[in-house]
Each structure stands twice: as structure tokens, then as C-alpha cells.
Amino acid sequence: MAQGRKGKLNYRCPRCLMREIDMDMLYDAEKDEYYCLRCSFVGNEQEVLRLNAQFREKYRNRTMRITEF
């Protein structure tokens, strides 16, 4: 998805990302939080970064070929 030019950096919604949906979150400057229009997830920047890091940890070995178990 295209990054908007207004406001802070857009993050991907962690809930939608866990369901393989690429949805950008919008930033509310008055409440200083991010929200998703699709699944109604609301959280501050630290929570969004923590959940997105958790997603990256889940898929960290997807490009490696694992031959030994």
C-alpha cells in the first residue's frame, strides 16, 4: 500500500497482518494513537511496534531452507 504524506509514519495493523491482510493504520494526533479502519484495532506506537516485532519473529526463518530437524 502507498504511504501517505500526512502525519507520522504509517504502520501495518498487527491484527490484520497476522491474518495475512496488508492494512495500514491511521494516526490520531489528538489521542496520540494508531487505529485500523478494517478491524478496529487501537494502540499506541510502542504496542504496534511490539506486535509487529512479534510477527517478524514468527516468520524469521521463512527464507531459509531447513533440511535437518
Beta strands, then each sheet from edge to edge (+ up, - down):
strand 1: 26-28
strand 2: 33-35
strand 3: 42-43
sheet 1: 1+ 2- 3+
end
